[in-house]
Amino acid sequence: MNKALLLHWWWSNSKSNWLPWLKKELERRLFDVYIPNLPNTNNPTLKEQEEYIDIYTWDFEKWWLIVWHSLWCQLATNFVQKNNINNSTIISVAPTYPHLAKKLWKDILWDSYDMIEKYYNTKIDFNKVNKLNNKFVVFLSDDDPYVNMENAKKYYQNLNNTKFIDFKNKWHFNQKAWILEYVENINF
């Protein structure tokens, strides 16, 4: 049976936004789905969250679907890199990336800037990640206030086998910007 790991986003939990719907949809397709409640989501540290999800590495010899959102895309890429996750599909929804996140969030979320700075301390070794033979799908919206579509493409094009799906007016892909129907069309 295929397995899926879905991670909620900053200031949220496993019941937030579109995750419950996606869990049901994947279970309908005969996936075993894991949606842990990450610790300390209001003031996260990358190390703490990596340690928390490392319990799922016991079964990563098989194919997995991994879905992440926003800030957690840094966590996802680190997780894949650190644990040599291979031959899986990783969907990054509104993925932030280090240089823009720091600049934008310093202006927009000034009270969270220190946390963002610490969260993006780890460098991604794109050469290592690319050797793992994963398929990456990146969802981007043209009106996302936190993620600039063109710059995100420049950053994530460093990953081999990446498909970008551009959306209009989906903001930061929260519950008001229903993207769920697009999951139906992704060839897992």
GIGITA-V776477 format. One record per backbone hydrogen bond with DSSP energy under -0.5 kcal/mol. CO is the residue of the C=O (numbers start at 0). NH is the residue of the N-H. E is the energy in kcal/mol with one decimal. If there is no record, write none. Layout:
co->CO nh->NH e->E
co->CO nh->NH e->E
This chain:
co->1 nh->31 e->-2.6
co->2 nh->64 e->-2.2
co->3 nh->5 e->-0.5
co->3 nh->33 e->-2.8
co->4 nh->66 e->-2.4
co->8 nh->11 e->-1.0
co->12 nh->15 e->-1.9
co->15 nh->18 e->-1.9
co->17 nh->21 e->-2.3
co->18 nh->22 e->-2.7
co->19 nh->23 e->-2.1
co->20 nh->24 e->-2.5
co->21 nh->25 e->-2.6
co->22 nh->26 e->-2.5
co->23 nh->27 e->-2.2
co->24 nh->28 e->-1.0
co->25 nh->30 e->-1.8
co->26 nh->29 e->-1.9
co->29 nh->1 e->-0.5
co->30 nh->32 e->-0.6
co->31 nh->3 e->-2.7
co->33 nh->5 e->-2.7
co->35 nh->37 e->-0.9
co->39 nh->42 e->-0.9
co->40 nh->10 e->-1.2
co->44 nh->48 e->-2.0
co->45 nh->49 e->-2.7
co->46 nh->50 e->-2.5
co->47 nh->51 e->-1.6
co->48 nh->52 e->-2.1
co->49 nh->53 e->-1.3
co->51 nh->54 e->-0.7
co->52 nh->55 e->-2.1
co->53 nh->56 e->-1.7
co->54 nh->57 e->-0.7
co->55 nh->58 e->-1.2
co->56 nh->59 e->-1.5
co->58 nh->61 e->-1.1
co->62 nh->2 e->-1.0
co->63 nh->88 e->-2.5
co->64 nh->4 e->-2.7
co->65 nh->90 e->-3.3
co->66 nh->6 e->-2.3
co->67 nh->92 e->-2.7
co->68 nh->71 e->-1.8
co->69 nh->72 e->-1.9
co->69 nh->95 e->-1.4
co->70 nh->73 e->-1.6
co->70 nh->74 e->-0.6
co->71 nh->75 e->-2.7
co->72 nh->76 e->-2.3
co->73 nh->77 e->-2.2
co->74 nh->78 e->-2.7
co->75 nh->79 e->-2.6
co->76 nh->80 e->-2.4
co->77 nh->81 e->-3.3
co->78 nh->82 e->-2.1
co->79 nh->83 e->-0.5
co->79 nh->84 e->-1.6
co->80 nh->83 e->-0.7
co->87 nh->89 e->-0.5
co->87 nh->134 e->-2.9
co->88 nh->65 e->-2.8
co->88 nh->90 e->-0.5
co->89 nh->91 e->-0.6
co->89 nh->136 e->-2.6
co->90 nh->67 e->-2.5
co->90 nh->92 e->-0.6
co->91 nh->93 e->-0.6
co->91 nh->138 e->-2.7
co->92 nh->69 e->-2.9
co->96 nh->100 e->-2.6
co->97 nh->101 e->-2.4
co->98 nh->102 e->-1.7
co->99 nh->103 e->-3.3
co->100 nh->104 e->-2.5
co->101 nh->105 e->-1.2
co->102 nh->106 e->-1.3
co->103 nh->107 e->-2.8
co->104 nh->108 e->-1.3
co->108 nh->111 e->-2.7
co->109 nh->112 e->-1.1
co->111 nh->115 e->-2.1
co->112 nh->116 e->-2.7
co->113 nh->117 e->-1.9
co->114 nh->118 e->-2.4
co->115 nh->119 e->-1.9
co->117 nh->120 e->-1.5
co->123 nh->125 e->-1.2
co->124 nh->128 e->-2.5
co->125 nh->129 e->-2.6
co->126 nh->130 e->-1.2
co->127 nh->130 e->-0.5
co->128 nh->131 e->-1.3
co->129 nh->132 e->-1.0
co->131 nh->86 e->-1.6
co->134 nh->89 e->-3.1
co->135 nh->162 e->-2.7
co->136 nh->91 e->-3.0
co->136 nh->138 e->-0.5
co->137 nh->139 e->-0.5
co->137 nh->164 e->-3.0
co->138 nh->93 e->-2.4
co->139 nh->166 e->-2.6
co->140 nh->143 e->-1.3
co->146 nh->148 e->-0.6
co->147 nh->151 e->-2.6
co->148 nh->152 e->-2.0
co->149 nh->153 e->-1.8
co->150 nh->154 e->-2.1
co->151 nh->155 e->-3.0
co->152 nh->156 e->-1.7
co->154 nh->157 e->-1.2
co->155 nh->158 e->-1.7
co->160 nh->135 e->-2.5
co->162 nh->137 e->-2.8
co->163 nh->165 e->-0.6
co->164 nh->139 e->-2.3
co->166 nh->141 e->-2.2
co->169 nh->172 e->-2.6
co->173 nh->176 e->-1.9
co->178 nh->181 e->-1.8
co->178 nh->182 e->-0.7
co->179 nh->182 e->-1.1
co->179 nh->183 e->-0.8
co->181 nh->184 e->-0.8
co->182 nh->185 e->-1.4
co->185 nh->187 e->-1.1
